[in-house]
Amino acid sequence: MCEYCRMPESNYLTVPFPIDHIIARQHGGSTTLDNLALSCLHDNTHKGPNIAGIDPVSRRISRLFNPRRDRWVRH
Ligand SMILES: [Zn+2]
């Protein structure tokens, strides 16, 4: 299951989900289990190395969802 959108991997054609660095290596993220997440190709491609984005409503910088720190139901 994608840890960002909760889509089951079985729904995703034949391509296995990539492993995402929650905090990208270029930002000092480690390659350890606490920083790795299973991610669908869509979310992995759109997130890339980003750790924040601009909220389209408030126009403020907002930290991206972190599946190790944030609760999905509040996301
Ligand atoms: Zn996803």
PDB file of the backbone (N, CA, C, O) and the ligand in Angstrom, with CONECT records:
HET     ZN  A 101       1
ATOM      1  N   MET A   1       0.837  -1.190   0.000  1.00  0.00           N
ATOM      2  CA  MET A   1       0.000   0.000   0.000  1.00  0.00           C
ATOM      3  C   MET A   1       0.878   1.248   0.000  1.00  0.00           C
ATOM      4  O   MET A   1       1.853   1.347   0.745  1.00  0.00           O
ATOM      5  N   CYS A   2       0.504   2.194  -0.856  1.00  0.00           N
ATOM      6  CA  CYS A   2       1.231   3.476  -0.871  1.00  0.00           C
ATOM      7  C   CYS A   2       1.019   4.164   0.473  1.00  0.00           C
ATOM      8  O   CYS A   2      -0.114   4.299   0.934  1.00  0.00           O
ATOM      9  N   GLU A   3       2.095   4.594   1.094  1.00  0.00           N
ATOM     10  CA  GLU A   3       1.984   5.224   2.407  1.00  0.00           C
ATOM     11  C   GLU A   3       1.546   6.685   2.327  1.00  0.00           C
ATOM     12  O   GLU A   3       1.304   7.320   3.353  1.00  0.00           O
ATOM     13  N   TYR A   4       1.446   7.219   1.106  1.00  0.00           N
ATOM     14  CA  TYR A   4       0.992   8.602   0.948  1.00  0.00           C
ATOM     15  C   TYR A   4      -0.487   8.674   0.588  1.00  0.00           C
ATOM     16  O   TYR A   4      -1.201   9.516   1.132  1.00  0.00           O
ATOM     17  N   CYS A   5      -0.971   7.813  -0.317  1.00  0.00           N
ATOM     18  CA  CYS A   5      -2.377   7.901  -0.746  1.00  0.00           C
ATOM     19  C   CYS A   5      -3.193   6.659  -0.376  1.00  0.00           C
ATOM     20  O   CYS A   5      -4.407   6.626  -0.579  1.00  0.00           O
ATOM     21  N   ARG A   6      -2.526   5.647   0.162  1.00  0.00           N
ATOM     22  CA  ARG A   6      -3.186   4.416   0.616  1.00  0.00           C
ATOM     23  C   ARG A   6      -3.693   3.528  -0.515  1.00  0.00           C
ATOM     24  O   ARG A   6      -4.501   2.631  -0.273  1.00  0.00           O
ATOM     25  N   MET A   7      -3.244   3.754  -1.725  1.00  0.00           N
ATOM     26  CA  MET A   7      -3.642   2.883  -2.826  1.00  0.00           C
ATOM     27  C   MET A   7      -2.921   1.541  -2.689  1.00  0.00           C
ATOM     28  O   MET A   7      -1.701   1.507  -2.527  1.00  0.00           O
ATOM     29  N   PRO A   8      -3.673   0.429  -2.755  1.00  0.00           N
ATOM     30  CA  PRO A   8      -3.028  -0.884  -2.675  1.00  0.00           C
ATOM     31  C   PRO A   8      -2.110  -1.128  -3.878  1.00  0.00           C
ATOM     32  O   PRO A   8      -2.432  -0.748  -5.003  1.00  0.00           O
ATOM     33  N   GLU A   9      -1.001  -1.747  -3.631  1.00  0.00           N
ATOM     34  CA  GLU A   9      -0.058  -2.027  -4.710  1.00  0.00           C
ATOM     35  C   GLU A   9      -0.685  -2.950  -5.745  1.00  0.00           C
ATOM     36  O   GLU A   9      -0.315  -2.900  -6.917  1.00  0.00           O
ATOM     37  N   SER A  10      -1.632  -3.794  -5.331  1.00  0.00           N
ATOM     38  CA  SER A  10      -2.267  -4.724  -6.259  1.00  0.00           C
ATOM     39  C   SER A  10      -3.116  -4.017  -7.303  1.00  0.00           C
ATOM     40  O   SER A  10      -3.431  -4.612  -8.334  1.00  0.00           O
ATOM     41  N   ASN A  11      -3.504  -2.745  -7.065  1.00  0.00           N
ATOM     42  CA  ASN A  11      -4.297  -1.981  -8.033  1.00  0.00           C
ATOM     43  C   ASN A  11      -3.434  -1.325  -9.089  1.00  0.00           C
ATOM     44  O   ASN A  11      -3.957  -0.689 -10.004  1.00  0.00           O
ATOM     45  N   TYR A  12      -2.147  -1.462  -8.986  1.00  0.00           N
ATOM     46  CA  TYR A  12      -1.230  -0.652  -9.762  1.00  0.00           C
ATOM     47  C   TYR A  12      -0.550  -1.452 -10.857  1.00  0.00           C
ATOM     48  O   TYR A  12       0.651  -1.712 -10.784  1.00  0.00           O
ATOM     49  N   LEU A  13      -1.284  -1.829 -11.839  1.00  0.00           N
ATOM     50  CA  LEU A  13      -0.769  -2.528 -13.007  1.00  0.00           C
ATOM     51  C   LEU A  13       0.262  -3.586 -12.608  1.00  0.00           C
ATOM     52  O   LEU A  13       0.021  -4.382 -11.701  1.00  0.00           O
ATOM     53  N   THR A  14       1.387  -3.591 -13.275  1.00  0.00           N
ATOM     54  CA  THR A  14       2.395  -4.611 -12.982  1.00  0.00           C
ATOM     55  C   THR A  14       3.697  -4.003 -12.463  1.00  0.00           C
ATOM     56  O   THR A  14       4.671  -4.723 -12.239  1.00  0.00           O
ATOM     57  N   VAL A  15       3.720  -2.688 -12.272  1.00  0.00           N
ATOM     58  CA  VAL A  15       4.949  -2.028 -11.841  1.00  0.00           C
ATOM     59  C   VAL A  15       5.001  -2.002 -10.316  1.00  0.00           C
ATOM     60  O   VAL A  15       4.096  -1.463  -9.681  1.00  0.00           O
ATOM     61  N   PRO A  16       6.045  -2.575  -9.721  1.00  0.00           N
ATOM     62  CA  PRO A  16       6.153  -2.520  -8.256  1.00  0.00           C
ATOM     63  C   PRO A  16       6.321  -1.077  -7.782  1.00  0.00           C
ATOM     64  O   PRO A  16       6.907  -0.252  -8.483  1.00  0.00           O
ATOM     65  N   PHE A  17       5.811  -0.779  -6.602  1.00  0.00           N
ATOM     66  CA  PHE A  17       5.963   0.563  -6.035  1.00  0.00           C
ATOM     67  C   PHE A  17       7.434   0.831  -5.733  1.00  0.00           C
ATOM     68  O   PHE A  17       8.140  -0.049  -5.241  1.00  0.00           O
ATOM     69  N   PRO A  18       7.896   2.049  -6.031  1.00  0.00           N
ATOM     70  CA  PRO A  18       9.258   2.403  -5.626  1.00  0.00           C
ATOM     71  C   PRO A  18       9.313   2.709  -4.130  1.00  0.00           C
ATOM     72  O   PRO A  18       8.289   2.962  -3.495  1.00  0.00           O
ATOM     73  N   ILE A  19      10.501   2.682  -3.593  1.00  0.00           N
ATOM     74  CA  ILE A  19      10.730   3.067  -2.205  1.00  0.00           C
ATOM     75  C   ILE A  19      11.137   4.539  -2.195  1.00  0.00           C
ATOM     76  O   ILE A  19      12.069   4.945  -2.889  1.00  0.00           O
ATOM     77  N   ASP A  20      10.424   5.324  -1.401  1.00  0.00           N
ATOM     78  CA  ASP A  20      10.670   6.759  -1.323  1.00  0.00           C
ATOM     79  C   ASP A  20      11.497   7.087  -0.087  1.00  0.00           C
ATOM     80  O   ASP A  20      11.278   6.525   0.986  1.00  0.00           O
ATOM     81  N   HIS A  21      12.441   7.994  -0.247  1.00  0.00           N
ATOM     82  CA  HIS A  21      13.102   8.594   0.913  1.00  0.00           C
ATOM     83  C   HIS A  21      12.178   9.719   1.379  1.00  0.00           C
ATOM     84  O   HIS A  21      11.996  10.703   0.662  1.00  0.00           O
ATOM     85  N   ILE A  22      11.599   9.587   2.560  1.00  0.00           N
ATOM     86  CA  ILE A  22      10.663  10.602   3.070  1.00  0.00           C
ATOM     87  C   ILE A  22      11.377  11.953   3.109  1.00  0.00           C
ATOM     88  O   ILE A  22      10.863  12.944   2.589  1.00  0.00           O
ATOM     89  N   ILE A  23      12.532  11.992   3.711  1.00  0.00           N
ATOM     90  CA  ILE A  23      13.422  13.155   3.616  1.00  0.00           C
ATOM     91  C   ILE A  23      14.499  12.751   2.620  1.00  0.00           C
ATOM     92  O   ILE A  23      15.298  11.854   2.888  1.00  0.00           O
ATOM     93  N   ALA A  24      14.516  13.412   1.475  1.00  0.00           N
ATOM     94  CA  ALA A  24      15.427  13.035   0.400  1.00  0.00           C
ATOM     95  C   ALA A  24      16.884  13.070   0.856  1.00  0.00           C
ATOM     96  O   ALA A  24      17.255  13.836   1.745  1.00  0.00           O
ATOM     97  N   ARG A  25      17.682  12.243   0.240  1.00  0.00           N
ATOM     98  CA  ARG A  25      19.100  12.173   0.595  1.00  0.00           C
ATOM     99  C   ARG A  25      19.776  13.529   0.411  1.00  0.00           C
ATOM    100  O   ARG A  25      20.687  13.878   1.163  1.00  0.00           O
ATOM    101  N   GLN A  26      19.331  14.297  -0.591  1.00  0.00           N
ATOM    102  CA  GLN A  26      19.945  15.611  -0.818  1.00  0.00           C
ATOM    103  C   GLN A  26      19.654  16.591   0.323  1.00  0.00           C
ATOM    104  O   GLN A  26      20.308  17.627   0.442  1.00  0.00           O
ATOM    105  N   HIS A  27      18.661  16.252   1.164  1.00  0.00           N
ATOM    106  CA  HIS A  27      18.354  17.082   2.326  1.00  0.00           C
ATOM    107  C   HIS A  27      18.863  16.431   3.612  1.00  0.00           C
ATOM    108  O   HIS A  27      18.487  16.847   4.707  1.00  0.00           O
ATOM    109  N   GLY A  28      19.706  15.425   3.487  1.00  0.00           N
ATOM    110  CA  GLY A  28      20.295  14.780   4.647  1.00  0.00           C
ATOM    111  C   GLY A  28      19.541  13.568   5.144  1.00  0.00           C
ATOM    112  O   GLY A  28      19.882  13.018   6.191  1.00  0.00           O
ATOM    113  N   GLY A  29      18.511  13.133   4.407  1.00  0.00           N
ATOM    114  CA  GLY A  29      17.743  11.956   4.802  1.00  0.00           C
ATOM    115  C   GLY A  29      18.574  10.690   4.682  1.00  0.00           C
ATOM    116  O   GLY A  29      19.413  10.567   3.789  1.00  0.00           O
ATOM    117  N   SER A  30      18.340   9.769   5.569  1.00  0.00           N
ATOM    118  CA  SER A  30      19.112   8.532   5.590  1.00  0.00           C
ATOM    119  C   SER A  30      18.392   7.425   4.832  1.00  0.00           C
ATOM    120  O   SER A  30      17.199   7.521   4.544  1.00  0.00           O
ATOM    121  N   THR A  31      19.131   6.385   4.518  1.00  0.00           N
ATOM    122  CA  THR A  31      18.534   5.203   3.902  1.00  0.00           C
ATOM    123  C   THR A  31      18.331   4.170   4.998  1.00  0.00           C
ATOM    124  O   THR A  31      18.942   3.102   4.990  1.00  0.00           O
ATOM    125  N   THR A  32      17.460   4.509   5.936  1.00  0.00           N
ATOM    126  CA  THR A  32      17.099   3.613   7.027  1.00  0.00           C
ATOM    127  C   THR A  32      15.582   3.486   7.044  1.00  0.00           C
ATOM    128  O   THR A  32      14.873   4.333   6.500  1.00  0.00           O
ATOM    129  N   LEU A  33      15.091   2.429   7.668  1.00  0.00           N
ATOM    130  CA  LEU A  33      13.657   2.135   7.618  1.00  0.00           C
ATOM    131  C   LEU A  33      12.789   3.293   8.104  1.00  0.00           C
ATOM    132  O   LEU A  33      11.680   3.487   7.607  1.00  0.00           O
ATOM    133  N   ASP A  34      13.281   4.055   9.062  1.00  0.00           N
ATOM    134  CA  ASP A  34      12.453   5.162   9.561  1.00  0.00           C
ATOM    135  C   ASP A  34      12.345   6.309   8.568  1.00  0.00           C
ATOM    136  O   ASP A  34      11.566   7.239   8.780  1.00  0.00           O
ATOM    137  N   ASN A  35      13.113   6.256   7.490  1.00  0.00           N
ATOM    138  CA  ASN A  35      13.040   7.317   6.477  1.00  0.00           C
ATOM    139  C   ASN A  35      12.626   6.772   5.114  1.00  0.00           C
ATOM    140  O   ASN A  35      12.692   7.497   4.122  1.00  0.00           O
ATOM    141  N   LEU A  36      12.207   5.534   5.043  1.00  0.00           N
ATOM    142  CA  LEU A  36      11.806   4.946   3.770  1.00  0.00           C
ATOM    143  C   LEU A  36      10.320   4.638   3.797  1.00  0.00           C
ATOM    144  O   LEU A  36       9.785   4.197   4.814  1.00  0.00           O
ATOM    145  N   ALA A  37       9.655   4.875   2.665  1.00  0.00           N
ATOM    146  CA  ALA A  37       8.216   4.625   2.583  1.00  0.00           C
ATOM    147  C   ALA A  37       7.892   4.025   1.225  1.00  0.00           C
ATOM    148  O   ALA A  37       8.472   4.401   0.207  1.00  0.00           O
ATOM    149  N   LEU A  38       6.955   3.088   1.230  1.00  0.00           N
ATOM    150  CA  LEU A  38       6.453   2.543  -0.021  1.00  0.00           C
ATOM    151  C   LEU A  38       5.540   3.596  -0.633  1.00  0.00           C
ATOM    152  O   LEU A  38       4.635   4.109   0.025  1.00  0.00           O
ATOM    153  N   SER A  39       5.788   3.909  -1.899  1.00  0.00           N
ATOM    154  CA  SER A  39       5.061   5.004  -2.549  1.00  0.00           C
ATOM    155  C   SER A  39       4.654   4.601  -3.951  1.00  0.00           C
ATOM    156  O   SER A  39       5.442   4.001  -4.680  1.00  0.00           O
ATOM    157  N   CYS A  40       3.419   4.929  -4.336  1.00  0.00           N
ATOM    158  CA  CYS A  40       3.019   4.645  -5.717  1.00  0.00           C
ATOM    159  C   CYS A  40       3.845   5.537  -6.649  1.00  0.00           C
ATOM    160  O   CYS A  40       4.408   6.544  -6.220  1.00  0.00           O
ATOM    161  N   LEU A  41       3.907   5.164  -7.896  1.00  0.00           N
ATOM    162  CA  LEU A  41       4.723   5.905  -8.857  1.00  0.00           C
ATOM    163  C   LEU A  41       4.228   7.344  -8.985  1.00  0.00           C
ATOM    164  O   LEU A  41       5.034   8.266  -9.108  1.00  0.00           O
ATOM    165  N   HIS A  42       2.909   7.543  -8.957  1.00  0.00           N
ATOM    166  CA  HIS A  42       2.344   8.895  -9.064  1.00  0.00           C
ATOM    167  C   HIS A  42       2.853   9.794  -7.938  1.00  0.00           C
ATOM    168  O   HIS A  42       3.360  10.887  -8.191  1.00  0.00           O
ATOM    169  N   ASP A  43       2.716   9.336  -6.705  1.00  0.00           N
ATOM    170  CA  ASP A  43       3.146  10.158  -5.572  1.00  0.00           C
ATOM    171  C   ASP A  43       4.663  10.307  -5.547  1.00  0.00           C
ATOM    172  O   ASP A  43       5.177  11.383  -5.240  1.00  0.00           O
ATOM    173  N   ASN A  44       5.369   9.251  -5.863  1.00  0.00           N
ATOM    174  CA  ASN A  44       6.830   9.317  -5.859  1.00  0.00           C
ATOM    175  C   ASN A  44       7.327  10.335  -6.878  1.00  0.00           C
ATOM    176  O   ASN A  44       8.259  11.091  -6.607  1.00  0.00           O
ATOM    177  N   THR A  45       6.694  10.350  -8.065  1.00  0.00           N
ATOM    178  CA  THR A  45       7.106  11.276  -9.112  1.00  0.00           C
ATOM    179  C   THR A  45       6.776  12.715  -8.735  1.00  0.00           C
ATOM    180  O   THR A  45       7.588  13.618  -8.940  1.00  0.00           O
ATOM    181  N   HIS A  46       5.581  12.927  -8.181  1.00  0.00           N
ATOM    182  CA  HIS A  46       5.183  14.297  -7.842  1.00  0.00           C
ATOM    183  C   HIS A  46       5.927  14.845  -6.622  1.00  0.00           C
ATOM    184  O   HIS A  46       6.231  16.036  -6.568  1.00  0.00           O
ATOM    185  N   LYS A  47       6.219  13.993  -5.657  1.00  0.00           N
ATOM    186  CA  LYS A  47       6.919  14.460  -4.466  1.00  0.00           C
ATOM    187  C   LYS A  47       8.369  14.743  -4.772  1.00  0.00           C
ATOM    188  O   LYS A  47       8.915  15.764  -4.352  1.00  0.00           O
ATOM    189  N   GLY A  48       9.006  13.825  -5.516  1.00  0.00           N
ATOM    190  CA  GLY A  48      10.423  13.990  -5.807  1.00  0.00           C
ATOM    191  C   GLY A  48      11.213  14.200  -4.517  1.00  0.00           C
ATOM    192  O   GLY A  48      10.925  13.547  -3.514  1.00  0.00           O
ATOM    193  N   PRO A  49      12.201  15.095  -4.520  1.00  0.00           N
ATOM    194  CA  PRO A  49      12.992  15.345  -3.311  1.00  0.00           C
ATOM    195  C   PRO A  49      12.367  16.400  -2.402  1.00  0.00           C
ATOM    196  O   PRO A  49      12.963  16.774  -1.392  1.00  0.00           O
ATOM    197  N   ASN A  50      11.167  16.888  -2.748  1.00  0.00           N
ATOM    198  CA  ASN A  50      10.566  17.980  -1.972  1.00  0.00           C
ATOM    199  C   ASN A  50      10.187  17.539  -0.562  1.00  0.00           C
ATOM    200  O   ASN A  50       9.812  16.388  -0.338  1.00  0.00           O
ATOM    201  N   ILE A  51      10.290  18.462   0.376  1.00  0.00           N
ATOM    202  CA  ILE A  51       9.850  18.222   1.744  1.00  0.00           C
ATOM    203  C   ILE A  51       8.782  19.231   2.161  1.00  0.00           C
ATOM    204  O   ILE A  51       8.238  19.140   3.262  1.00  0.00           O
ATOM    205  N   ALA A  52       8.481  20.196   1.283  1.00  0.00           N
ATOM    206  CA  ALA A  52       7.454  21.199   1.553  1.00  0.00           C
ATOM    207  C   ALA A  52       6.887  21.688   0.229  1.00  0.00           C
ATOM    208  O   ALA A  52       7.473  21.494  -0.836  1.00  0.00           O
ATOM    209  N   GLY A  53       5.730  22.328   0.330  1.00  0.00           N
ATOM    210  CA  GLY A  53       5.104  22.911  -0.841  1.00  0.00           C
ATOM    211  C   GLY A  53       4.326  24.141  -0.411  1.00  0.00           C
ATOM    212  O   GLY A  53       4.283  24.473   0.774  1.00  0.00           O
ATOM    213  N   ILE A  54       3.705  24.823  -1.381  1.00  0.00           N
ATOM    214  CA  ILE A  54       2.904  26.005  -1.072  1.00  0.00           C
ATOM    215  C   ILE A  54       1.441  25.591  -1.026  1.00  0.00           C
ATOM    216  O   ILE A  54       0.902  25.076  -2.005  1.00  0.00           O
ATOM    217  N   ASP A  55       0.805  25.818   0.109  1.00  0.00           N
ATOM    218  CA  ASP A  55      -0.604  25.497   0.274  1.00  0.00           C
ATOM    219  C   ASP A  55      -1.408  26.344  -0.720  1.00  0.00           C
ATOM    220  O   ASP A  55      -1.294  27.569  -0.717  1.00  0.00           O
ATOM    221  N   PRO A  56      -2.232  25.691  -1.583  1.00  0.00           N
ATOM    222  CA  PRO A  56      -2.949  26.465  -2.605  1.00  0.00           C
ATOM    223  C   PRO A  56      -4.008  27.400  -2.021  1.00  0.00           C
ATOM    224  O   PRO A  56      -4.421  28.349  -2.687  1.00  0.00           O
ATOM    225  N   VAL A  57      -4.445  27.152  -0.810  1.00  0.00           N
ATOM    226  CA  VAL A  57      -5.475  28.008  -0.206  1.00  0.00           C
ATOM    227  C   VAL A  57      -4.833  29.166   0.563  1.00  0.00           C
ATOM    228  O   VAL A  57      -5.150  30.333   0.331  1.00  0.00           O
ATOM    229  N   SER A  58      -3.928  28.822   1.479  1.00  0.00           N
ATOM    230  CA  SER A  58      -3.341  29.864   2.322  1.00  0.00           C
ATOM    231  C   SER A  58      -2.148  30.550   1.666  1.00  0.00           C
ATOM    232  O   SER A  58      -1.758  31.644   2.075  1.00  0.00           O
ATOM    233  N   ARG A  59      -1.560  29.907   0.642  1.00  0.00           N
ATOM    234  CA  ARG A  59      -0.351  30.399  -0.036  1.00  0.00           C
ATOM    235  C   ARG A  59       0.860  30.418   0.902  1.00  0.00           C
ATOM    236  O   ARG A  59       1.841  31.116   0.643  1.00  0.00           O
ATOM    237  N   ARG A  60       0.785  29.651   1.989  1.00  0.00           N
ATOM    238  CA  ARG A  60       1.902  29.568   2.918  1.00  0.00           C
ATOM    239  C   ARG A  60       2.677  28.283   2.646  1.00  0.00           C
ATOM    240  O   ARG A  60       2.117  27.305   2.152  1.00  0.00           O
ATOM    241  N   ILE A  61       3.955  28.291   2.970  1.00  0.00           N
ATOM    242  CA  ILE A  61       4.772  27.091   2.836  1.00  0.00           C
ATOM    243  C   ILE A  61       4.299  26.062   3.845  1.00  0.00           C
ATOM    244  O   ILE A  61       4.135  26.368   5.026  1.00  0.00           O
ATOM    245  N   SER A  62       4.079  24.839   3.376  1.00  0.00           N
ATOM    246  CA  SER A  62       3.549  23.792   4.228  1.00  0.00           C
ATOM    247  C   SER A  62       4.398  22.535   4.070  1.00  0.00           C
ATOM    248  O   SER A  62       4.698  22.109   2.955  1.00  0.00           O
ATOM    249  N   ARG A  63       4.779  21.952   5.201  1.00  0.00           N
ATOM    250  CA  ARG A  63       5.564  20.718   5.186  1.00  0.00           C
ATOM    251  C   ARG A  63       4.724  19.595   4.575  1.00  0.00           C
ATOM    252  O   ARG A  63       3.529  19.499   4.855  1.00  0.00           O
ATOM    253  N   LEU A  64       5.335  18.744   3.741  1.00  0.00           N
ATOM    254  CA  LEU A  64       4.610  17.629   3.130  1.00  0.00           C
ATOM    255  C   LEU A  64       4.331  16.544   4.166  1.00  0.00           C
ATOM    256  O   LEU A  64       5.002  16.452   5.194  1.00  0.00           O
ATOM    257  N   PHE A  65       3.335  15.736   3.872  1.00  0.00           N
ATOM    258  CA  PHE A  65       2.964  14.615   4.740  1.00  0.00           C
ATOM    259  C   PHE A  65       4.159  13.694   4.949  1.00  0.00           C
ATOM    260  O   PHE A  65       4.850  13.324   4.000  1.00  0.00           O
ATOM    261  N   ASN A  66       4.387  13.337   6.192  1.00  0.00           N
ATOM    262  CA  ASN A  66       5.450  12.398   6.543  1.00  0.00           C
ATOM    263  C   ASN A  66       4.783  11.179   7.162  1.00  0.00           C
ATOM    264  O   ASN A  66       4.263  11.264   8.275  1.00  0.00           O
ATOM    265  N   PRO A  67       4.785  10.031   6.455  1.00  0.00           N
ATOM    266  CA  PRO A  67       4.067   8.859   6.969  1.00  0.00           C
ATOM    267  C   PRO A  67       4.627   8.308   8.279  1.00  0.00           C
ATOM    268  O   PRO A  67       3.973   7.483   8.916  1.00  0.00           O
ATOM    269  N   ARG A  68       5.808   8.736   8.695  1.00  0.00           N
ATOM    270  CA  ARG A  68       6.369   8.275   9.971  1.00  0.00           C
ATOM    271  C   ARG A  68       5.988   9.203  11.124  1.00  0.00           C
ATOM    272  O   ARG A  68       5.999   8.784  12.282  1.00  0.00           O
ATOM    273  N   ARG A  69       5.658  10.436  10.827  1.00  0.00           N
ATOM    274  CA  ARG A  69       5.362  11.408  11.883  1.00  0.00           C
ATOM    275  C   ARG A  69       3.902  11.836  11.925  1.00  0.00           C
ATOM    276  O   ARG A  69       3.387  12.157  12.996  1.00  0.00           O
ATOM    277  N   ASP A  70       3.221  11.848  10.770  1.00  0.00           N
ATOM    278  CA  ASP A  70       1.873  12.396  10.675  1.00  0.00           C
ATOM    279  C   ASP A  70       0.824  11.285  10.640  1.00  0.00           C
ATOM    280  O   ASP A  70       1.087  10.179  10.168  1.00  0.00           O
ATOM    281  N   ARG A  71      -0.342  11.594  11.136  1.00  0.00           N
ATOM    282  CA  ARG A  71      -1.452  10.640  11.090  1.00  0.00           C
ATOM    283  C   ARG A  71      -2.218  10.870   9.794  1.00  0.00           C
ATOM    284  O   ARG A  71      -2.596  11.995   9.468  1.00  0.00           O
ATOM    285  N   TRP A  72      -2.443   9.755   9.047  1.00  0.00           N
ATOM    286  CA  TRP A  72      -3.069   9.874   7.737  1.00  0.00           C
ATOM    287  C   TRP A  72      -4.486  10.450   7.848  1.00  0.00           C
ATOM    288  O   TRP A  72      -4.903  11.208   6.972  1.00  0.00           O
ATOM    289  N   VAL A  73      -5.219  10.114   8.881  1.00  0.00           N
ATOM    290  CA  VAL A  73      -6.601  10.597   9.002  1.00  0.00           C
ATOM    291  C   VAL A  73      -6.664  12.118   9.157  1.00  0.00           C
ATOM    292  O   VAL A  73      -7.703  12.722   8.891  1.00  0.00           O
ATOM    293  N   ARG A  74      -5.575  12.734   9.582  1.00  0.00           N
ATOM    294  CA  ARG A  74      -5.541  14.201   9.723  1.00  0.00           C
ATOM    295  C   ARG A  74      -4.983  14.862   8.478  1.00  0.00           C
ATOM    296  O   ARG A  74      -4.982  16.088   8.368  1.00  0.00           O
ATOM    297  N   HIS A  75      -4.510  14.056   7.543  1.00  0.00           N
ATOM    298  CA  HIS A  75      -3.871  14.575   6.338  1.00  0.00           C
ATOM    299  C   HIS A  75      -4.897  15.096   5.349  1.00  0.00           C
ATOM    300  O   HIS A  75      -4.532  15.572   4.274  1.00  0.00           O
TER     301      HIS A  75
HETATM  302 ZN    ZN A 101       0.250   7.042  -3.646  1.00  0.00          ZN2+
END
